[in-house]
Amino acid sequence: MNSKRVLLTGATGFIGRHCIPELLARGYEVHAVSSRPAGAIDGVQWHRADLHEGGETDALLEKVRATHLLHLAWYAVHGRYWQALENLDWVQASLRLLRAFVKHGGQRATFAGTCAEYDWTAGRCSEDTTPLRPQALYGVCKHALHLVLDEVSRQTGLGSAWGRVFFLYGPAEQPGRLVPSVICSLLRRQPVSCSTGEQMRDYLYVADVASAFVAVLDSALQGAVNIGSGTPFSVRQIVDRIVNKLGHSELVSFGRRESRQDEAALVLADVNRLATQARWSPRFSLDQGLDLTISWWREHLDVRG
């Protein structure tokens, strides 16, 4: 039996599907859990389970006896997840998962957190110095779960890390989000209404987000670690790069959509811990990631829609 057996939750999700090849490349025996059917992948053992059912969670962990846990599953419906009460359900499900993992001999866990745990007025967010002041239920629930994970790790000796994801993009992203909404509109020759686009954000291609999570899981890093690029781009710069690749600049209007008055000017990840302790660096530049994302939408988008 492989000495590194990982249980991956959210395995069919936006980030999770990209984690599978990374885990296999690092020699893990991969057990992927999903609540819906998934296609066969060489080297991956799939498990159907509803993590909101405590009995199913415990039975799954007893069966797999995972040494490692990469927990990405969460409620993530665009436009709703910030304040959705489903966040409470995922706190409960995650606590049951953590308890079952420890009970059945788990050694190291990495959970997905969010940059929304931080006080965004800080601009550049560092794990050890930036205040944690989540402004939405999503961030509050993630932060609360992190506090529990830290304390359980202290009491039991569990190795654990908490990956705070910043902004991401890539193929198969929910189409209402920034990058796919601009790409899809331009491919369909539809108008794009933007804010002034001056806000600066830390965007990372989804395959790099996945490889960063796996690098953290495979390291000895403890506690919170930012998952980001460390390089800020304005929303306008990102939109302009998409326009340069697809054309039809006449369809894009900046300043047509009002910016929120409380919107942070800068949200940027300090990635020193990720680079030095997990020995990770991104493989894809912004241009490379956008090219891959555009290619995916060209193939999958019905331009008549």
N, C-alpha and C positions, 0 to 999 in steps of 0.2 A: 504494500500500500504506500502511495506517495506520502512523504513526510510533510508536504505542503498541499493541503486540501482547502480550497477557498469556496465559501458560499457567497455568491454574488446576487444581491437583490436589485430589482430594477434592471434586470439583464436585457430586456427588450426595449428599454427606454433610450432617450436621446444620448445620454452619456454611456449607459451600461453596455450597449451593443459594441461600442468601441473599446471597452475594457477587455472583452473576451480574448482577442488576439494578443493583447499585451500580457495578460495573465498566462496564456499558453506559452508565450515566448520566454517567460521567466520560470517555466517549469512547474507551474501549479496544476494540480488536478482540479478542474473547474466544475463546480456544481452551481448551475444557474437556476434561479427560482423565478417563476412568472405565474401570474394568475390567469393568463391566456395562453393558447397554443403557440409554440415557437418552432421555427424550422430547425432541422438537424444541422449541427455543426460538428465537424470532426474533433474529437477530444473533449467535448462538452457533454456533461450529463444534466439533462433538464428535469426539473421537478415542478409539478403543478401544486401550488399551495396558496391559500389566502392568509396573508400575514396578519389580518385583523381577527383571525380565529386562533385563540391561544393554543388550543389542542393541536391544530395543524402545525403551528410553529414549533411546538415542543417535539412533535413526532418527526418533523423534518430534521431538526438538529440532532435528535437521537439517531436517526438513520445515517446522516452524512458524517457526523463526528468531525466537523470542519475544524481545522487548526487556525484558519484565517476567515475573517468576515469583512466583506466590502459592501456596506449598506448604502445604496443610492435611492431606493424606492421612496417616493413621497408623492403627495398630491401636487400637481404642477399645471393645472389648466390655466392657460394664459388669460390674464385679465381678472381672474377670480382667486388665485391661490394666495394673494397677499393677505386677505382678511377672511378666508374661508374657514368655517368650523371644522372642515376635514383635517386641518392641521392638528387638531386635538386628537383625532383618531390615529394619526400617524405617530404622535408622541406615544400613545398607549401601545400601538403595535411595535414600535421600536424598543420600548422598554421590555416588552415580552421577549422580543428577539434577543436583546442583550442578555437577559436573564437566562434564557435557554442556551445561548452560546457559551456562557460561563459555566453553567451547570454541566454541559456535555464536553467540557475539556478544552474549550477555545483558548487560544494563546494570544492572538493579536487581532484587533478590530480597527477598521477605518470607516468613519461615518462621514456623510456629506453634510456640511454646514453651508452657510451663506454669508456673503459680504453684507447682507442686510442686518446682520447682528451688530455691525459697527455704527458709531455716530458718524454719519457721512459729512458733517461739517468739518471733520478733521482733514478731509481731502485724501492724503496718503495714509493708508490704513496699515498699521503694524500690529502683529499679534500681541506683543507684550506691552505696548504703550497706548494704543488707541482705545478710547472709552467704548464700551459696549452699550449702545442705547438703541435697540431695535424699535422701529416706529410702526410696525405692522405685526399682526398675529403670527404670520409666517416666521419672521425673524425672532419673535419672542419664543415661539415653540422650539425652534432650532436651538436657540441659546440655552433654554431650560434643559433640553436633552443633552447638550454638551456638558453642562454642569453635573448631571447625573453620571454620564460616561466617565468623566474625570474622577469622580468620587468612587465609583465602582472599581475603576482601575487602581486607585490608591489603596483600596481595601483588599483587593484580590490579587494584585500583581499583574493584572491583565495589561498587555501592551496595547496602547490605543492612540489613535490620531484623529483629528477633526479637521477635515479639509473645507476651508471657507471658499466657496466658488464665487468668482466675480462675474463678469459678463461673458457670454459665450455665444457661438453661432456655428452653423455648419449644415450639412445635408439633413433633410427630414425634420428640421426645426418646425415648431408650430408656426403656421404662416402669418399669424397676426403680429409676430415680433419684428423688430426693426429690419434686420438684414433680409429675411425672406419676403417681408411685405414690399420692400423696395424692389427686389429682384422680380417677384411675381408681377407687380404692377408694370414694370418696364417691359417684361416679356409679353405682357398682354396689351401693351400700348395704352395703359391707363394712367391718369394723373396721380402724382405723388405729392401729398401735402405734408410738409415737415414744420417743426418748430424752427427757430433760428439755427439750431444745431450746434450751439457753442459749448454745450456741456461736454466735458471730457470724461471718457470712460475707459476702463481696462477690459479689452475684448481678447478672448483666446479661442482659437479653433477647437471644436469639440473633441477631435482625436487627440489633441494635446492635453485637454482637460482630463481625458481618460488615462493617458499615459502618465500624467502627473499623479493621479489617484493611485495607480498601481505602483508607481515608484515610492510613494509615501507608505503604502501598505507593506512593501517589501523592504522598508528601511527600519531603523530603530527609533525614528522620530516619535516623540511623545507630545501630545497636546495639539493646540491649534496651529494650522499652517495655511497660509493663503494659497489658493489655486488661481493664478492669474499670469499675465504676461510681464507685468512690471513696466509696460509702455502705454502711455495714454494716447488716445485718438479722440478727436471731437466727433460727435455724431455727423456733423457736416462733412468731415474728411472721409468717413466711412461711406456715406451716401455718394459723395463725389467720385470715389474710387469705383463704386458699382456703376455709376453713370458712365465713367470713362471706358468701362469694359462693355457696356451694353448700348451706349448711345442714348438718344432721345432726352437730352438735357432739357428740352422745352417742356417736358412733362413734369418736371420737378419744381416745386415752389417752396422756398424757404421762408419762414416767418408766417406762413398761412395758418399754422396750428399754434395755439397759445402754449407757452411753456408754463409749467406749474411754478408758482411763486416761491415755493419752498424747495425747489429742485436744487440739488447740490451741483456746484460748478465743476467739481472734480471728485471722482471716486477711482482711486488707484491702489493696486496691491503692492505692498512691500514684499518682494519674493525672495528675500535673502535666506530665510529658513528653507524654503523649497529648493533653492539652488545649492546651498551648502550642506544641509543635513540629509536631504533626499537625493542629492546629486542629480538634479533634473534641470533640463533646459528645453524650450520648445523646438519642435522640428519644422513648424510651418509659420511663414511670415503672414502678415495680414493679406497681402496680395495672393499668395498661394492658397490660403484658406478660402478667400472669396472666389478664386477661379474654380476650385473644387465644388464649392457650394452652387455657383452658377451652373456648372456642368450638370450637377444632380437635378436642379430644377428644370433645366432645358429638357432633360430626359423624362421627368415625372410630371411636369405641369401640363394640364390641358389649357392651352393658350386661348381656347374659345370661351373659358369660364369667366 
